Amino acid sequence: MSLLAVEGISLAFGGVKALTDVSFDVREHEIRAIIGPNGAGKSSMLNVINGVYRPQAGTVTYLGEKHSAMEPHHAARRGIARTFQSLALFKGMSVLDNILAGRNLMMHTNILLQALRIGPALREEVEHRRRVEEIIDFLEIQHIRKTPVGRLPYGLQKRVDLARALAAEPRVLLLDEPMAGMNVEEKQDMCRFVLDVNDEFGTTVVLIEHDMGVVMDLSDRVVVLDYGRKIADGTPDEVRANQAVIDAYLGVKH
């Protein structure tokens, strides 16, 4: 069953076409990869899905509701969380506080009560902290929970970025190159966490990644973009054998 579908999405910036008539769906609980060369429109597609970009044509259907576009805060409230290629963490804040920031939309008491930490605000904070500690344990970052993020190596910062997205308890998790810049061991850890998020939390994952070994091992289905157009869509084996994909992206050795 499709949880999310994009239909006929076209997006342009001035005279530059980022996406042209792209359609695909995402099934509940699957790991769906989007691949293609640099500039193929992959990140633009994620930005359309979570409302950062408003396409000139096409629709996004999520949970049975069709939209020409969603506002980012509306997408977040409906259960769509996102990580970005460029980390946007609060470098001077601790790991714990960065992850707590991911639960901002789930906080219902007013700012004054939160500042005073009394009554319902205190009870709410205790519950949010409990959930954040569970995510910290899940991602095995207990030893850095009080460390300022800016002092962490890049691989751990990427893990904190994932933790902050998970703190929103998303139904759909959009991951934009989560393994970029990592060494082999860090990639193996991140692959394990992505699989566990999908398996244990039941979270549907839409993944952009350039490491084809990662894509082929993790993904249930793969959609391929080239110059903003969809050129293939299928299982990893089907995509790997597709001549258009080989010519545009994978090359003969794959």
Secondary structure, DSSP 4 states (H G I P E B T S, - for coil): -EEEEEEEEEEEETTEEEEEEEEEEEETT-EEEEE-STTSSHHHHHHHHTTSS--SEEEEEETTEEES---HHHHHHTTEEE--SS----TTSBHHHHHHHTTGGG--S-HHHHHHT-HHHHHHHHHHHHHHHHHHHHTT-GGGTTSBGGGS-HHHHHHHHHHHHHHT--SEEEEESTTTT--HHHHHHHHHHHHHHHHHS--EEEEE-S-HHHHHHH-SEEEEEETTEEEEEE-HHHHHT-HHHIIIII-TT-
